[in-house]
Amino acid sequence: MDYQKHYEQLIAKHGSQDKPEGYSERHHIVPKSMGGSNDDDNLVYLSAKAHFVAHHLLWRWHRNKSMAFAFWAMCSMDRDGVKHKATPVQYAVARSAATKAT
């Protein structure tokens, strides 16, 4: 599967430079751990679900330590009363990736 292509399509379809109404999360298109900046052109707003999927795709695409930990954090995050619910398979994959990355 072409995870880079899917990631880019997700950002194009679901990412917004302007803050939408309702709950959204800010996402670095190029992760800071991979040289991304806090510049506006590297930040988009995503729904909680799209943000989770973005981190899953980033991990699948890059398979590095920083993406493993970011995906693991997304699987166990409780922020502002919003719990990101990973499927059992996603949780197992993320946990295994984070464990192997240490």
C-alpha positions as a printed Julia matrix, in Angstrom:
102×3 Matrix{Float64}:
   0.0    0.0    0.0
   1.23   3.51  -0.81
   0.97   5.12   2.65
   2.54   8.38   1.47
  -0.16   8.79  -1.17
  -2.93   8.04   1.32
  -1.44  10.47   3.84
  -1.22  13.25   1.25
  -4.8   12.6    0.14
  -6.03  12.7    3.74
  -4.32  16.05   4.36
  -5.69  17.47   1.08
  -9.23  16.28   1.73
  -9.58  16.78   5.48
  -6.95  19.38   6.37
  -7.95  23.01   6.77
  -5.77  26.09   7.2
  -8.68  27.88   8.87
 -10.02  26.66  12.2
 -13.36  24.95  11.55
 -16.35  25.16  13.85
 -16.5   22.45  16.46
 -13.69  20.32  17.81
 -10.49  20.05  15.78
  -6.82  19.37  16.39
  -3.75  21.04  14.94
  -1.44  18.74  12.97
   2.08  19.2   11.59
   2.05  18.02   7.96
   5.79  17.31   8.13
   6.33  16.2   11.74
   8.64  18.36  13.83
  10.72  15.26  14.61
  11.36  14.96  10.87
  12.34  18.59  10.3
   8.88  20.17  10.07
   8.3   23.66  11.37
   5.57  25.52  13.23
   4.99  27.7   10.15
   1.36  28.08   9.11
   1.99  26.3    5.8
   3.03  23.17   7.73
   0.01  23.17  10.05
  -3.55  22.1    9.35
  -6.65  21.54  11.43
  -8.02  17.99  11.39
 -10.93  16.27  13.09
  -9.9   13.96  15.92
 -10.53  10.91  13.7
  -8.56  12.3   10.74
  -5.71  13.25  13.11
  -5.55   9.7   14.43
  -5.57   8.26  10.91
  -2.84  10.73   9.87
  -0.54   9.46  12.63
  -1.32   5.85  11.77
  -0.41   6.54   8.13
   2.76   8.41   9.11
   3.9    5.43  11.16
   3.06   2.97   8.38
   4.91   5.16   5.86
   8.08   5.97   7.83
   8.36   3.13  10.38
  10.77   5.1   12.56
  11.06   5.64  16.3
   9.47   9.08  16.45
   6.44   8.02  14.36
   6.04   4.86  16.48
   5.86   6.94  19.66
   3.53   9.52  18.1
   1.15   6.79  16.92
   1.3    5.1   20.33
   0.45   8.42  21.98
  -2.54   8.83  19.68
  -3.79   5.37  20.7
  -3.81   6.26  24.37
  -4.6    9.97  24.31
  -7.22  11.64  26.45
  -7.18  15.36  25.73
  -9.85  17.88  26.59
 -12.16  15.06  27.55
 -11.88  13.45  24.1
 -10.61   9.87  24.18
  -9.14   8.61  20.94
 -10.31   5.03  20.67
  -8.01   2.71  18.84
  -9.27  -0.61  17.59
  -7.7   -3.62  19.29
  -5.59  -4.25  16.18
  -4.41  -0.63  16.0
  -3.59  -0.66  19.71
  -1.55  -3.87  19.36
   0.33  -2.58  16.31
   1.08   0.77  17.98
   2.16  -0.82  21.25
   4.43  -3.26  19.46
   5.98  -0.48  17.35
   6.64   1.7   20.4
   8.15  -1.22  22.29
  10.48  -2.12  19.42
  11.51   1.53  19.05
  12.95   1.71  22.58
